[in-house]
Amino acid sequence: MSDKNLTCKDCGKEFVFTEGEQEFYKEKGFDNEPQRCPDCRKARKAQSRNRDFRR
């Protein structure tokens, strides 16, 4: 396994899916590679938390 360059589906920026991250995904049983860069993942998570907090 080696690092992979992926493109974020939200912002279009390229990001690296490292060997370590790939192993982590495999251990957790995740079949799909990440579709968002770390920045967009953080933003999406924060947005989700804000929605849950307002309820």
N, C-alpha and C positions, 0 to 999 in steps of 0.2 A: 504494500500500500504506500502511496506517496501523496503529498499535498495536491489539492485540486483547486483550480481557479474557477469560481462560480460567479454568475451575474445575479445581482439582487433584482427580484421582480418588482419591487417598489420604486427604487431610485435609479436602477440601471448600473450602479457602481459594481466593479469587480471586487471580490473578496476571496480570501484563501480559506478553504476548508481543510484544516491541517490533519495530519495523520492521527494525532491524539484525539481530535474531535471526531474523526471517523470511527476510531475505536470505541469512544464513548457512546456514539450513536448505535453502534453494533451491539455493545453490551446492554443497552437499554431496550434493544429490540426495535429501534426505529428503522424502517425500511427506506424512507425517503431522505434525500439530502436536504439541507436547509435551503430555502428559497429566498430568504432575506439576509442582508448583511447584518453584522452585529449591531450597528447603529439603528437600523430600521426595526430589528427585533426588540431592542430596548425601548424604542419609542412606542411600538405596538403594545408591549407589556405595560408600560406606564399608562397608556391610554385606556387599556382594559382595567387596570387598577382604579383609575379615576372614575370610570363608569360604575364599577362595583361599589366604590366608596360612597357615591351619591345616592345609592338606593336606600 
